[in-house]
């Protein structure tokens, strides 16, 4: 049978379109964008990395480069193409430091000296400095927790601009070439202990970018709010007041086809908003009195957790909810909450969803694994850290999970329903920031260096 020329032409065109689509997808993956805290959607996942199982920063085994970064900062690196961006706060007090570890003290650091809030742009392949800018300089408007820094918030980029948030010092926007574009004053953000207002701990929520808008979550002692600013100009597009005490989580946009949802963790309520208008869509009570983990999503569920006792909940929320979806007494699920758990949430680290499993890390090294669809617990065991515990969030690649510890050790675990430790790799300095993954490289932001791990 002879196939008509028109059919052949159509098939050829379809094939070319398909090849072009696949090529574009592969090229996008090869660029290795990691544009915000924990990468796209705060997922913390990037397969195809082919990372070494073992490395040692002191001997150089498995290390591509180490670049010193001045100052103190717990912000994570972000990446677009070959450009890596990282922020810091450089104190005029040479002995300025922070105190890692598992302790309950809420006291502030004594460092209130003049700071320089800086942005560094590095070549991600070599670590070479491409440019450095000082966003602002002056005496901090706030105190910081003894374990904290004056640069906790991770930057965010869309490949044309890079946006940085330095708490009460403001929101800043530069081009990826380092040209200053705009600055936005958010007012003084009084972020600290909800029950001891005199304790100032400092802000840590990171900005996100969604459809031309920079969105920030500013929960504080009084006057908490969500704000969306125009990415090009910094002009306020909408601002929504929040009846919430201080929190430290970064908001996340769930990108559904029918309705996108901006999800913000919070102590009174976890809430979903319309990212176009800031209007509240739904709310869910039952959180801890202190919330820091960022909402994450996969396979049609949104996972939100918090880790302060006694609640320490994990919630699996179905998108599309309306109104108050708070669970009633003795309920663990309802129409909008697929499942929930108490006394299992993590205090600082954000949960990880990987290959239909939910992993939750607590500061003390307790590590849990749960079925994403049902919430069934597969294990709850302690990572064998030395003493300081964990502040950074887990990331995953190629069937492995990476936990960066405050002790300066990176634990490599096998992903799956049984806990299996594959390697413990020393870095030689404290790790407070969540790692980044891009183009077969794991980027670790230590207390003194940016370290690139790869074969």
Secondary structure, 3 states (H helix, E strand, C coil): CCCCHHHHHHHHHHHHHHHHHHHHHHHHHHHCCECCCCCHHHCCECCCCCCCCCCECCCCECEEEEEECCCECCCCCEEECCEEEEEEEEECCCCCCCCCCCCCCCCECCCCCEEEEEEEEEECCCCCEEEEEEEEEEECCCCCECCCCCCCCCCEECCCEEEEECHHHCEEEEECCCCEEEEECCCCCCCECCCCCCCECCCCCCCEEECCEEEEEECCCCCEEEEEEECCCCCEEEEEEECCCCCCCCCEEECCCCCCEEEECCCCCEEEECCCCCCEEEEECCCCCCCCCCCEEECCEEEEECCCCCCCCEEEEECCCCEECCCCCCCCCCCCEEEEECCCCCCCCCCEEECCEEEEECCCCEEEEEECCCCCEEEEEECCCCCCCCCCCCEEECCEEEEECCCCEEEEEECCCCCEEEEEEECCCCECCCCEEECCEEEEEECCEEEEECC
